[in-house]
Amino acid sequence: MSSEDCQDSGSNALVPRPGTGLAETRSVLMQRVFALRQLSSDHHRGLVLARRAREKATTGPEHQARAWGAVREAFVQELEPHFQLEEQNLLPALEHAGASELVAQTLQEHRQLRTLVAKGQPRDLAAFAQTLSDHIRFEETRLFETAQRVLDEATLTALAERHAEGARRACEARLAVSGSDAQTREPVSEPRAG
């Protein structure tokens, strides 16, 4: 993993068109205010993870087991930090602005995904893929759209600053983990001449 993996990928998010399955989804661009761009960028990576999980759900048990391990790792490295950024910053602001039903739904879906990853099995890849893609669709089309509409510029600016700091810390943690993984791997030994 390089530091480039932690860069904001742009101002637009790719989200599934409502009513279609993720595999056959055409992407649509949704304009995002600066404060929500990194969260939307995370959603794109989440959709890629969901697509891969859905593809691996139809493979053999060995492939499913490896894929489930990758899902669990991605959840810890990417989705959980994303959830925490939302829960610590965006959701309290939306709650204060009166969007309590959307906040409650977001929190319930976060709990559902956490439970699925913690207690699930490789056979749950398809359920994970569907749950994650539905959650991302909800956040992009309802939660973020509401945030852009009801939060004032000062609140959005403060959110952007907190999100940037949180994303920076999460990225540093991922880089530290990937660096320590490289240090703990056994070196490949040269074949002995014999």
C-alpha positions as CSV (number, residue, x, y, z in Angstrom):
1,M,0.0,0.0,0.0
2,S,1.4,3.4,-0.8
3,S,0.4,6.9,0.4
4,E,-1.4,7.4,-3.0
5,D,-3.9,4.8,-1.8
6,C,-5.0,7.3,0.8
7,Q,-5.7,10.2,-1.5
8,D,-9.1,11.7,-2.2
9,S,-10.1,10.3,-5.6
10,G,-12.3,13.2,-6.6
11,S,-15.4,15.2,-6.1
12,N,-18.0,12.8,-7.4
13,A,-19.1,9.5,-6.0
14,L,-20.2,6.4,-8.0
15,V,-23.4,4.9,-6.7
16,P,-25.7,2.2,-8.0
17,R,-28.7,3.3,-9.9
18,P,-31.7,2.4,-7.7
19,G,-33.5,-0.8,-8.5
20,T,-30.6,-2.5,-10.1
21,G,-28.2,-5.2,-8.9
22,L,-24.7,-4.2,-8.2
23,A,-23.2,-6.5,-10.9
24,E,-25.2,-4.9,-13.6
25,T,-25.2,-1.4,-12.2
26,R,-24.3,1.6,-14.3
27,S,-22.6,4.3,-12.3
28,V,-24.2,7.7,-11.9
29,L,-22.3,10.8,-10.7
30,M,-23.6,12.6,-7.7
31,Q,-22.2,16.0,-7.0
32,R,-20.9,16.3,-3.4
33,V,-19.9,19.3,-1.3
34,F,-16.3,19.3,-0.3
35,A,-17.1,18.1,3.3
36,L,-18.6,14.8,2.0
37,R,-16.2,14.0,-0.8
38,Q,-14.0,11.7,1.2
39,L,-16.9,9.8,2.6
40,S,-18.3,9.4,-1.0
41,S,-14.9,8.3,-2.2
42,D,-15.0,5.6,0.6
43,H,-18.4,4.5,-0.8
44,H,-16.9,3.8,-4.2
45,R,-14.3,1.5,-2.6
46,G,-17.1,-0.1,-0.6
47,L,-19.0,-0.8,-3.8
48,V,-15.9,-2.5,-5.3
49,L,-15.7,-4.7,-2.2
50,A,-19.3,-5.6,-2.4
51,R,-19.0,-6.5,-6.1
52,R,-16.0,-8.7,-5.3
53,A,-17.8,-10.4,-2.4
54,R,-20.8,-11.0,-4.7
55,E,-18.6,-12.6,-7.3
56,K,-16.8,-14.8,-4.8
57,A,-20.1,-16.0,-3.3
58,T,-20.6,-18.4,-6.2
59,T,-17.2,-20.0,-6.0
60,G,-16.0,-23.0,-4.1
61,P,-15.6,-23.1,-0.3
62,E,-11.8,-22.5,-0.4
63,H,-12.2,-19.3,-2.5
64,Q,-15.1,-18.2,-0.3
65,A,-13.0,-18.6,2.8
66,R,-10.2,-16.4,1.3
67,A,-12.7,-13.9,0.1
68,W,-14.4,-13.7,3.6
69,G,-11.0,-13.1,5.1
70,A,-10.4,-10.2,2.7
71,V,-13.9,-8.8,3.5
72,R,-13.1,-8.9,7.2
73,E,-9.7,-7.3,6.7
74,A,-11.2,-4.5,4.5
75,F,-14.0,-4.0,7.1
76,V,-11.4,-3.3,9.8
77,Q,-9.1,-1.2,7.6
78,E,-11.6,0.8,5.6
79,L,-15.3,0.4,6.6
80,E,-15.0,0.7,10.3
81,P,-12.9,3.9,10.2
82,H,-15.5,5.3,7.7
83,F,-18.4,4.4,10.1
84,Q,-16.6,6.0,13.0
85,L,-16.1,9.2,11.0
86,E,-19.8,9.3,10.2
87,E,-20.8,8.4,13.8
88,Q,-18.5,10.9,15.5
89,N,-19.0,13.9,13.1
90,L,-21.7,13.7,10.4
91,L,-24.5,12.0,12.4
92,P,-24.4,14.2,15.4
93,A,-24.7,17.3,13.1
94,L,-27.6,15.7,11.3
95,E,-29.3,14.8,14.6
96,H,-28.9,18.4,15.7
97,A,-30.4,19.5,12.4
98,G,-33.5,17.3,13.0
99,A,-32.8,14.4,10.7
100,S,-33.1,11.8,13.5
101,E,-34.9,9.1,11.4
102,L,-32.0,9.1,8.9
103,V,-29.5,9.0,11.7
104,A,-31.3,6.1,13.4
105,Q,-31.4,4.1,10.1
106,T,-27.7,4.8,9.5
107,L,-26.7,3.6,13.0
108,Q,-28.9,0.5,12.6
109,E,-27.3,-0.4,9.3
110,H,-23.8,0.1,10.7
111,R,-24.7,-2.3,13.6
112,Q,-26.1,-4.8,11.1
113,L,-22.9,-4.7,9.0
114,R,-20.7,-5.0,12.1
115,T,-22.6,-8.0,13.3
116,L,-22.6,-9.7,9.9
117,V,-18.8,-9.3,9.6
118,A,-18.2,-10.3,13.3
119,K,-20.4,-13.4,13.3
120,G,-20.8,-14.2,9.7
121,Q,-19.2,-17.1,7.7
122,P,-17.8,-17.3,4.2
123,R,-21.3,-18.5,3.0
124,D,-22.5,-15.0,4.0
125,L,-20.6,-13.2,1.2
126,A,-23.7,-12.6,-0.9
127,A,-25.7,-11.2,2.1
128,F,-22.7,-9.0,3.0
129,A,-22.5,-7.7,-0.6
130,Q,-26.2,-6.9,-0.7
131,T,-26.3,-5.3,2.7
132,L,-23.3,-3.1,2.0
133,S,-24.5,-2.0,-1.4
134,D,-27.9,-1.2,0.0
135,H,-26.4,0.8,2.8
136,I,-24.2,2.8,0.5
137,R,-27.1,3.5,-1.8
138,F,-29.1,4.8,1.2
139,E,-26.3,7.0,2.4
140,E,-25.6,8.5,-1.0
141,T,-29.2,9.1,-2.1
142,R,-30.7,10.0,1.2
143,L,-28.3,10.7,4.0
144,F,-25.7,12.8,2.1
145,E,-28.3,14.6,0.0
146,T,-30.1,15.6,3.3
147,A,-26.8,16.7,4.8
148,Q,-26.0,18.9,1.8
149,R,-29.5,20.4,2.1
150,V,-29.8,21.0,5.9
151,L,-26.3,21.6,7.2
152,D,-25.0,25.2,7.0
153,E,-21.6,26.1,5.5
154,A,-19.9,26.5,8.8
155,T,-21.0,23.0,10.0
156,L,-19.9,21.5,6.6
157,T,-16.5,23.2,6.9
158,A,-16.0,21.9,10.4
159,L,-17.0,18.4,9.2
160,A,-14.5,18.6,6.3
161,E,-11.7,19.4,8.8
162,R,-12.6,16.6,11.2
163,H,-13.1,14.1,8.3
164,A,-9.7,15.1,6.8
165,E,-8.0,14.6,10.2
166,G,-9.8,11.3,10.8
167,A,-9.0,10.0,7.2
168,R,-5.4,11.0,7.7
169,R,-5.2,9.0,11.0
170,A,-6.9,6.0,9.4
171,C,-4.5,6.1,6.4
172,E,-1.5,6.4,8.7
173,A,-2.8,3.3,10.7
174,R,-3.2,1.4,7.4
175,L,0.3,2.3,6.3
176,A,1.8,1.3,9.7
177,V,0.0,-2.0,9.5
178,S,1.1,-2.7,6.0
179,G,4.7,-1.7,6.9
180,S,4.8,-3.9,10.0
181,D,3.4,-6.8,7.9
182,A,6.3,-6.4,5.5
183,Q,8.8,-6.4,8.4
184,T,7.4,-9.5,9.9
185,R,7.4,-11.6,6.8
186,E,10.2,-14.1,6.4
187,P,12.8,-13.1,3.9
188,V,12.9,-15.3,0.8
189,S,16.1,-17.2,1.0
190,E,18.4,-17.8,-2.0
191,P,18.6,-21.4,-3.2
192,R,21.8,-23.0,-2.0
193,A,24.3,-24.1,-4.6
194,G,24.8,-27.8,-4.1
